[in-house]
Amino acid sequence: MFTAEQIKAAHSKVQSGADFPAYIKAIKALGVTHYEAYVTDGHIDYHGANPYTVTVPSKYEPLPVAGEANTAAFKAGLLAHQQGKTDYLSFINMCAETGIEKWEISIEKMTCTYYDKSGGQVLVETIPQ
């Protein structure tokens, strides 16, 4: 199975949202089936088969996440990030400010689902292949 070091190596190649599809392919090749990324502190839980989980620890000081999602502002910030206009930390700050608590990537379904603090789905996107 995969290790946190392998995940970190794959993630180190991501400079902007434009690099995301290649990152997904790389971690899929490692055996990752899905993962959850938490905006509050940046830790990520990566899951594989036969319930196998690796947690990549926090990357930054905790951020407060807005209590309610601002969907329009989030979608605008997400689009800018996907176009390569922002770096990862800028994207994380935008998520916190617009009320996104986490996102879940399903590599099997090739979807990314963003959630607010109450666990409600804010947006489900198909990941380009």
WONORDA-V181388 format. One line per field, one symbol per residue. psi: psi as a letter, one per 20 degrees, with the letter a starting at -180 (. if undefined). A space follows every 50 residues. Layout:
# WONORDA-V181388
psi->???
This chain:
# WONORDA-V181388
psi->rrrhhgghgghiiohrhhighhgghghghijphrqppphgijqpopqarm oppppprqirqqpppqhqpngghghghgggghjjiqrghggggggghjko hrqppohgilqpppqahjjqphppqppq.
